[in-house]
Amino acid sequence: MIPALLLSAIVVLLLLLAYQDLRHRAVQLSLLIVLSIGIIAYSYWQLPLQSLILHGGVNLGFLLVQFVLISLYFSIKEGRLLNIADKYLGWGDIVFLLPVCLLFSPFNFILYYLLAIILTLLTFLIWQQFIEGTKATIPLVSGMAIVLIAALLLDRLEIYDRYTDLFIYVF
């Protein structure tokens, strides 16, 4: 009962964040904090603490490597040391991804991360071509939130298991 309530609350918060990001290209920190608490509680309910720490740590390490590489790329491109959160990536995007690290095994997190970024970019590029007045910034939290809702619901329906990488060995 409690996990279902937590999942429902997480989905509602993700929808609110997606709406805010699409509408204003910004999200409220308070929503991100409440979402983080919900994700931590939900994840703790589903996995033993040791597994949660292991998955979260590996996924966080992956994100840190990504952020460092992106920072290096743009710093080299601009010829000076840059903070990517100031110009290229919003703080909301970064804060959103931190608790999401707890929701997936490492392989599934990388799969989620890549799929969410690719789908968000493709959707944004298509939207920008056909809708005049589209804001120049990419609503990354929106895309990631929508893909996360899909992953959580597929997991809940037992179509996909976010914590198991067993299907990798089939290939």
C-alpha positions as CSV (number, residue, x, y, z in Angstrom):
1,M,0.0,0.0,0.0
2,I,2.7,2.5,1.0
3,P,4.9,1.9,-2.1
4,A,1.8,2.5,-4.3
5,L,1.1,5.7,-2.6
6,L,4.7,6.8,-2.8
7,L,4.7,5.9,-6.5
8,S,1.5,7.9,-7.1
9,A,3.0,10.9,-5.3
10,I,6.2,10.7,-7.3
11,V,4.3,10.5,-10.6
12,V,2.2,13.6,-9.6
13,L,5.4,15.5,-8.7
14,L,7.1,14.5,-12.0
15,L,4.0,15.8,-13.9
16,L,4.2,19.1,-12.0
17,L,7.9,19.4,-12.7
18,A,7.4,18.6,-16.4
19,Y,4.6,21.3,-16.6
20,Q,6.7,23.9,-14.8
21,D,9.7,23.2,-17.0
22,L,7.7,23.3,-20.2
23,R,5.9,26.4,-19.2
24,H,8.7,28.5,-17.5
25,R,11.9,26.6,-18.4
26,A,12.5,26.5,-14.6
27,V,11.4,24.3,-11.7
28,Q,10.8,25.0,-8.1
29,L,13.5,23.8,-5.7
30,S,10.8,22.9,-3.2
31,L,9.2,20.4,-5.6
32,L,12.6,18.9,-6.3
33,I,13.2,18.5,-2.6
34,V,9.8,16.8,-2.0
35,L,10.5,14.6,-5.1
36,S,13.9,13.7,-3.7
37,I,12.4,12.6,-0.3
38,G,9.7,10.6,-2.1
39,I,12.3,8.9,-4.3
40,I,14.6,8.1,-1.4
41,A,11.6,6.6,0.6
42,Y,10.3,4.6,-2.4
43,S,13.8,3.3,-3.3
44,Y,14.5,2.3,0.3
45,W,11.2,0.4,0.4
46,Q,12.2,-1.6,-2.7
47,L,15.9,-2.4,-2.2
48,P,18.1,-3.4,0.7
49,L,20.2,-0.4,1.9
50,Q,23.5,-2.0,0.7
51,S,22.1,-2.4,-2.8
52,L,20.7,1.0,-2.8
53,I,24.0,2.6,-1.8
54,L,25.9,0.5,-4.4
55,H,23.5,1.4,-7.3
56,G,23.2,5.0,-6.2
57,G,27.0,5.4,-5.8
58,V,27.8,3.9,-9.2
59,N,25.1,6.0,-10.9
60,L,26.2,9.1,-9.2
61,G,29.8,8.4,-10.3
62,F,28.5,8.1,-13.9
63,L,26.8,11.4,-13.6
64,L,29.9,13.1,-12.2
65,V,32.0,11.8,-15.1
66,Q,29.4,13.1,-17.5
67,F,29.3,16.6,-15.8
68,V,33.1,16.8,-15.8
69,L,33.4,15.8,-19.4
70,I,30.7,18.3,-20.5
71,S,32.5,21.0,-18.4
72,L,35.8,20.1,-20.0
73,Y,34.3,20.2,-23.5
74,F,32.7,23.6,-23.1
75,S,35.7,25.0,-21.2
76,I,38.0,24.0,-24.1
77,K,35.6,25.2,-26.7
78,E,35.3,28.7,-25.0
79,G,39.0,28.8,-24.0
80,R,38.3,29.3,-20.3
81,L,37.1,27.3,-17.3
82,L,33.3,27.2,-17.2
83,N,30.6,26.1,-14.8
84,I,28.1,24.3,-17.0
85,A,25.3,25.0,-14.6
86,D,25.6,28.7,-15.3
87,K,25.0,28.5,-19.0
88,Y,24.6,25.1,-20.5
89,L,22.8,23.0,-18.0
90,G,20.4,24.2,-15.4
91,W,20.7,23.6,-11.7
92,G,17.2,22.1,-11.8
93,D,18.5,19.5,-14.3
94,I,21.4,18.5,-12.0
95,V,19.3,18.4,-8.8
96,F,16.6,16.4,-10.6
97,L,19.1,13.7,-11.6
98,L,20.7,13.2,-8.2
99,P,17.8,11.3,-6.5
100,V,17.0,9.5,-9.8
101,C,20.3,7.7,-9.3
102,L,18.6,5.6,-6.7
103,L,15.8,4.3,-9.0
104,F,17.9,2.2,-11.4
105,S,20.6,-0.4,-11.5
106,P,23.7,1.0,-13.2
107,F,23.0,-0.4,-16.7
108,N,19.4,0.7,-16.5
109,F,20.4,4.1,-15.3
110,I,22.6,4.6,-18.3
111,L,19.9,3.3,-20.5
112,Y,17.4,5.7,-18.9
113,Y,19.8,8.7,-19.1
114,L,20.6,8.2,-22.8
115,L,17.1,7.4,-23.8
116,A,15.7,10.5,-21.9
117,I,18.3,12.8,-23.4
118,I,17.9,11.6,-27.0
119,L,14.1,11.7,-26.8
120,T,14.1,15.1,-25.2
121,L,16.5,16.5,-27.8
122,L,14.6,15.0,-30.8
123,T,11.3,16.2,-29.4
124,F,12.7,19.7,-28.9
125,L,14.2,19.9,-32.3
126,I,11.0,18.7,-34.0
127,W,8.9,21.1,-31.8
128,Q,11.2,24.0,-32.6
129,Q,10.8,23.3,-36.4
130,F,7.0,23.4,-36.3
131,I,6.1,25.8,-33.5
132,E,7.0,29.5,-33.8
133,G,8.1,31.2,-30.6
134,T,9.6,28.1,-29.1
135,K,12.0,29.1,-26.3
136,A,15.7,28.4,-27.1
137,T,16.4,26.4,-24.0
138,I,15.8,22.7,-23.9
139,P,13.3,21.5,-21.3
140,L,15.5,18.6,-20.1
141,V,13.7,18.1,-16.8
142,S,10.4,17.7,-18.7
143,G,11.7,15.0,-21.0
144,M,13.5,13.2,-18.2
145,A,10.4,13.3,-16.0
146,I,8.2,11.9,-18.7
147,V,10.6,9.1,-19.5
148,L,10.9,8.4,-15.8
149,I,7.2,8.1,-15.4
150,A,7.1,5.6,-18.3
151,A,9.9,3.6,-16.7
152,L,8.2,3.6,-13.3
153,L,4.9,2.5,-14.7
154,L,6.4,-0.2,-16.8
155,D,8.2,-1.5,-13.7
156,R,5.0,-1.4,-11.7
157,L,3.2,-3.4,-14.4
158,E,6.2,-5.9,-14.3
159,I,7.0,-5.3,-17.9
160,Y,10.4,-3.9,-17.1
161,D,12.6,-4.3,-14.0
162,R,14.6,-1.1,-13.2
163,Y,16.9,-2.9,-10.8
164,T,17.8,-6.0,-12.8
165,D,20.3,-6.1,-15.6
166,L,19.7,-9.7,-16.5
167,F,18.3,-9.0,-20.0
168,I,21.8,-7.8,-21.0
169,Y,23.0,-11.4,-21.0
170,V,20.4,-12.4,-23.6
171,F,22.3,-10.4,-26.3
